[in-house]
């Protein structure tokens, strides 16, 4: 039996590391298939993923895979192929309307048309393609070095075991998978499409004690799934010492033979090395990216160089500040992991909108710098981008997003970042969850919070009528302050104000006269009313 290294090197030498052909081989017909191509177009280099929006002006970088959302007719495909220019391929949801015009246009433009299975969402295929391209950015190993591409490793293990394979982390998220997934069952296909073992399958495995058995054993185990209308599995834990990093799963129709069991056990050791290497590399890249984005957000003299290294646009930028809301977890590592996954999702979202956007986690806040290439109501468009992101991540990642004002250049990015932070703070003060606020829409509330900070820093306390009312309520257990607040909030409408505090209007009028007598407040003076209203907002009660 060939070694894992030999299988890996053979697979790496068979095809380009970042081409349409490689993407098709790795994803397989489970996800993508060729609808129309010609010549050697499948060997075209792929450099990125772009989501096409017919409402936006086309901006399709060379070598990109274009996800054609909403394109389903032959004439639309032809028009997009004309606009795609130097793109490597266009992806359309199946069934793809391919006729003679489309085939002719493919030959003319040199752009392949791919069909996406109806079961996959655009978000799923975008994540899959970006993951493949990220893996393709890794350097090839030298002679004798262990494989450093999890997808190539999965394909090598697949060849050794003659079975489709997935590599998963401790949370059953798919890190990589081999080809031939269409040979497996519905559960495996759903796992690959969602990059996560579906909850119903995970719950079934937990109830049967499969995970406990898997993580307690240092040898591969066999799992019978025929009674669940599935193909059986062989699985092995991936370890680093006593730490469980993840697992390898193979869809098999019968228990593995001795040599194949040993091959799977050996593969787990190599996968462990690569997972540790990727974890260390990802941590380093994330820290570097966070440092560079922090420099851009500061807007100083080094912002231009940092923006260049990040590949971020330098004009017409808007800053988004996103934070998971109401999160407190005694497991600090898990909380940090949740924040990082949230930031990764934000980076994917803004990157699909504009190739020169960037996002990174700075502290507990995920910041995104979003270029706004079209003139007009940019802030409203940035709000829509933030709202669509929150809608995509759903309630599982309850979060708030503050949107800063438009920065015309890098020098103004610090202002936009400060705006976004202030808008985010207003949402926290409201105890909001899943909300988006633009700074211009919460400007006054933000100013009040800043005044409150200033008063607290200088240890200032209420004065005048408001101070006297607070003291009287504290001494007598009365509710004159709440009476005044209801009166001011109701614009002097006694009936409405009394209803707010659930007392009779005559009782309310009596309280109002008493608070005027005690505090000396002139309710007919607009300046006096404004002063006491501001103190109520700044100092609270």
N, C-alpha and C positions, 0 to 999 in steps of 0.2 A: 504493500500500500504506500502511495506517495505521501511525503511529509506535508504538514500544513504550509511550511515555507515554500515548497515547490509549487503547490497549488496556487498559493498567493502570487508568486512571481509569474506563473503562467497567465493568471488572470490579468495581472497588471500589464503584461506585455501584449495582450490580445487586442486592447482597444485604448483610444485616447482617454485620459483621466477626466476630461471635462468636454464631452461632446454629446450631440443628440443621441448617437448610438449608445453611449454608455448609460445615459439616462434611461433609455428604453430597456437596456439589459438589466439594470438594477431595479427599476420599478416593475418591469414585466407587463404583460397584457392585463394584469389585474387592475392596473391604473391607467396606463397610456398605451395607445397603439397608433401605428402609422395610418393616416387617412390618405395622404397624397405626398409623394416625394419623387425625386428623380436623381439619377446619377449617384454621386458620392455625397449628397447633401447631408446624409446622416452623420458624416464625419465633421460637420461644421462645429467649430469651437463654441461652447456656451460660456458666457461671462456673467450672466445675472438673470434675474426673473423680474418681469414687469407686468403689472396688471393694467390692461387696456380699458380705459373708460371713454366711451364715444362722446361724452359731454366735455371732455378735456381736449386740449390741443395735443396731438400725438407727440410724444417725446420718447422714442424707442431707441435705446442705445444699441450700438453694434454688438452682435453676438448674444442678444438677450432672447430668452424664451418668453413669448408674449401670451399671457392668459387672456383670451378673448371672451370676456364676460358679456353675455347677452348677444353674441354673434352666432347665428344659427342658419342663415340662408346663404346660398352659393354667391349671390351678388355681394353680400356683406363680407364674406370671406375674401373675395377678389379685391374689394376696396381696401380691406385691411392689409392684404399682401402688398398692395401698391404703397400703402403708408408705412409698412413695416421696414422698408429700406434694407439695412444691413442686419436685420434680426436673424437669429438662427432657426427659429421655429415659432409657429403659432398653434396654440392649444384651444380646441373648440369642444364643447360638450357633445357627447354622442347622443343620437345618431348624427353624423356629420354629413351635410348636404354637399357631396362632392360630385361634380359633373365635368364635362369636357372643358368648360371655362376655367374651373379651379385647377385642373391638371395643367392647362396651358399657362396659367398665371404662375403656378409653382415653378415650372420650367423657366419662365421668363424672369422671375424675381430671385430664384434660388433659395426660397424659404419653404421649409417643410411644414405641412399641416398635420397636427397630431389630434387624435380623438381621446377625450377624457371620459372615463366611465361615469354613468349617471349617478352611481352611488357615492361618488367622491364630491366633496365641496371644494370650492375654489380656495378657501382658506387651507384646507388639508393639502391640496396639491402644491400650493405656494410653499407651505412649510416643508413638504417632502423635497421639493426641488432645491430649496435653499439649503437644506441639510446635506443633500448630495453634493452640491457645489462647495459647501464648506469643507466636506470631507476631501473633495478633490483638490483643495488648496494645500493639503499636507504634502510634504516632500516624499518622494519614493525612498524606501529604505535602501541602504547600501547592502553589499554582499554580506550575508550572515546576520544582518540586523533583523529584529522581529518585525512583522507587518505593523504599519501604523495607520491603517485605514480600516475602520470597523466594518464598512460595507464590503470591502474586499475580503476581510476576514470571514464575514458571514458567508460570502460566496465560496470561499475555500472550504469552510466547514461543511457547507451544503454538498460540495463535490465529494468530500471524504465520506459523508454519511449517506449520500444519495437521498437527501431529504431537505425540504425547504426549512430555513433557519431564521430565527429572530434573536437579537441580543437586546436584553432589557435591563433597566435599572431596578433598584429596590422597590420603586413605586409602580412597577409594571409598565413604565413608559418605554416605547421602542426606541432604542438608540441606533440600531441598524438592522437590516434584514437582507436576505439573499434573494436571488431570483427564484423562479418556479413556485411563487406563492399561490398561483392559480391552481396548483395541484393539491393544495391543502383544503380545509373546510371553511365554512362561513365564518366561524369564530376567528380564524387566522386572518382572513381577508378583512374583516372588520377591524382587527387589531392593527394591521398594516395601514389601512386607510386613515384610521384615527390616531395613529402613532401611540396608542394606549390600549391595553387590554380592556375590553368593554366591562363595565361594572358587573353585569350579570355573570360573566365568566369568572371574573376575579372572585366574586362572592362564592361561587360554586367551588372554586379551588380552595378557598379559605375554609369553607365548611367541611370539606373532605380532608383537611389537614395537609394538603399538598405542599403549601409553602413551608410549614413547620418541618415536614420530612425533607424537603429540598435543602433548607438552610442548615439542618442538622447533619446532613450527609456530605462527605467529601468525595463521593463517587456519584456518577450519573444515576438518576432514578427513572423508572418507567411509570407513566400515568395512563390508565385505561379511561378512554372517553367515548367508547362505542355506544354505551347506554345513553349518552347525551347527543347522539347523532353526529359525532365528531371523529376525527382521526386521532389516534393515540399520540402521546408526546413522550419524547425523551428529553430530560432536562438536567442541567448541572449548575450548581451555584458558582459564581465568579467571586473569588476571595482575594483579599490582601491580608495575610495573617488571619486574625480572627474577625476582621471587618468584612461584611458582605457588601460587595459592590453592585452585584446584579446577578443575572443568570442568562444561560443560553438555552433556547427551546427549539427542538426539532420535531416536525410533524412526521411520525413514522407509523407504518401499518403493522409492524411487529417489533418485539424487543430487539435492541441492538446486539450484534454479535460482539464477542470479546474484543477483537481489534478495533471495532468502531466505538465501543464504550471507552476504550483507552484513548482513541483519537479525540473523543469529545472531552474527556478529562484533561488531556494535554492542551486542547484548544482553550479551555477555561483559564489556564495559567497565562497563555499569551494574551487573551482578551483582558485579563486583569492588569497586565503591564500596560497595555494600550489605554485602558480606562483611567489608570492612574496618571499616565503621561498626558492624556487629553484633559483631565481635571486640572492638573498643574498648569498646562498650557492655557486652558480657558481662563483660569484665575488670573494668570499673568496678562493675557490679552484684555480681559475685562478691566483690570486695574489700569492698564495703559490707556484704554479707551475712556475710562472715567476721568483719568487725569487730563487727557487731551480735551475732552468735552468741558471739564471744569475750567480749563484755560480759555476756551472759546466763550463760555458763559460769563467769565470775568471781564471780557472785552478789552483787555489791556494790550500792551505792545506785542505780546507773543500770540495773540488770538489768530492772526493771519496764518502763521506757521502751523499752529495746531489745527486750524480748519483745513489747511492743505493736506496735512498728514491723515486727517479723518476723511478727507474727500467731501467736506461739507461746503455748501454754497456760501458765498460771502456777502450776498446782497438779498434784501427783501426776505427777512427771516422772522419766524414767530417761534417763541419758546413755549412748550407745554411742560407743566410740572404735575406729575401724576403720583399718587400715593395710595396704597391700600388703606382703606378706612376701617377704624375700629378694630385693628389687629393687635392682640396681645397674646403671646404664646411663650410659655416657660421654656420651650425648646428654641433657643436663640438660633441654632443652626437651621432648623426647619423654617423659621420665620425669614431668615436671610435667603434661604433657597426659594421660598415663595416670592419674595421681592425680586430676586434675580429672574425667575421665570416670567414674572409679570413684566419686568423691563425688557426681556427678550421678546415677548409678544408685542410690546409697544414698538420696539425697533423694527420688527418684521412688518408691522402695520404701516408705520411712516415710511419705511424703505420701499414698500410696494407703491406708495403714493408718489414718491419722488426719489430718484436714485441718489441724490445728494443730501438726503436727510440723515440724521444720526440720533441715537439715543444711548444713554448710559445711566447706571445707578450711581447716584452720588449721595452717600448717607442712606437715608430711608426713602428718598425721593427719586423717581425715575424721570429724568429730563429728556426731552426731545427737542431738537432744533429742526424746524420744518420750513424749507424754502417755499415761498409763495410766488410762483413764476408768473401768475396772471394778475394784472392790476384790477382793482375793484374793491369789494368788501372782503378783504383778506381775513380780518379777524372773525367774521361770521363763518368763513370757510374753515378756518382753523378750529372753531367750535364744532362744526359739523364733523371734522376729522376725529376730534376727541370723542364726540358722542357716538360715532360709528365704532370706534375702538371699544368703548365700554359696552356697547351692544354686542360686540363679537365675543368679548371675554366672558360676558354674562355675570350672573350674581355670585358665581363661585369666587370671582376676584372682585368683590365689592371695593370700589375705589372712587376717588375724586380726582378731577383734573382742573388745574388752573391754567388759563390761557393769557399770555402776555400780549402787550400791544405790538404792532408791527415794527421791526427794526429795519431801517433802510440799509444798514451796513453793519459790519462786525463791531464798530465802536458803540452801537446802540443795543447790542445783544444783552449787555448787563442790565440795561433798563427793562428789556422784555422779560428777562429772567426774574428780576425783582417784582415785576408786575405779576408774573405767574405764581410766584411764591405767596404774594399777598392775596391773590384770588383764592389760592388753595387754603390759606389760613382762614379766610372768611367761611369757606365751606366747612372746615373743621369746627369753627366757632358755632356754626349752625347745627353741628352734629349731623351733617348730611352724609349720605352714602350713595354712590353711583351717580354723582352729580358733576356737571361741568359749569364753570363760571369764567366769563371773560372779565378781565380787570376793569374795563370801562363800564361793565354792568354792575360791579360791586365796589366802585371807587369810594363812595361815601362810607360804606361799612368798613372798608379797609382803613380809611382815615381815622375813624373812631377807634379802631383797634390800635393804631399807632399812637393816638392821643392817650389811650389807656396805658400803653407801655411807658410813655413819657411820664405820666402822672405817677405810675408805680415806681419807676426808676428814681424819681425825685422825691418819693415818699410824700406825695401830695395827698390831701384828704378833702372831702366835701366841705364847702363853705356856704354861708348865707342861709336862705330859707331851706334848702335841701338838707343842710347839716342839722338845722333845728328840728325838722320833721323826723329825720332818722333818730335823733336823740329822744324825741318824745315817744315814738313808737317802741324804742328799746326799753324805755322806762315804764310805759303804761300797757304794753302789749296791744296797742291799737294798730290800725291799718290805714293810717293817713297817707303814707307814701303810695300804697297800691291804689287808693282812691284818686290821688293826683295823677298817677300814671294812666288810669282808665279814662279820666276826664280829658287829658291831653291827647291820648290816642284816639278818642272819639271826637276830636275837634270841638270840644265844648258842648256836645250833645248830651245832656244829662240823662235822657231816657236810654240812649244807647250805652252810655258809660255805666249806669246803674245795673243794666242787664249783664254787663261783663263781669261785675263783681257780685251779682246775685243778691242785690238789695233793692228795696222799694225806692223809687225816685225821690220821695220826700226824705227818707233816711240819708240818701246820697247827698241831697242838698244840705242837710244839717252837717254831715261830715265835711263837706266842701267849705262851709262857712267856718267851721272849727279849725281846719287846717290853715285857712287864710289868716285867722286871728293868731294862731300859734306861730306860724312861720313868718308872717309879714309879707308874704308873696302877693304881688299885684297881678292877678290873672288877666287884667285888661291891658297890661303892658307886654307887647310882643317880644321885646328884648328880654324881659324877665322870664317869660315862658320858654324862650329859646335857651337861656342860660340853665334853667332847671332841667330841661329835657336833655341837654348835653351832659350835665352832671349825672343824670340817671343812667345814660348810656355808657359813660366813661367809667364811673365808679360802681355801677350796679347797686345792689342792695345786700 
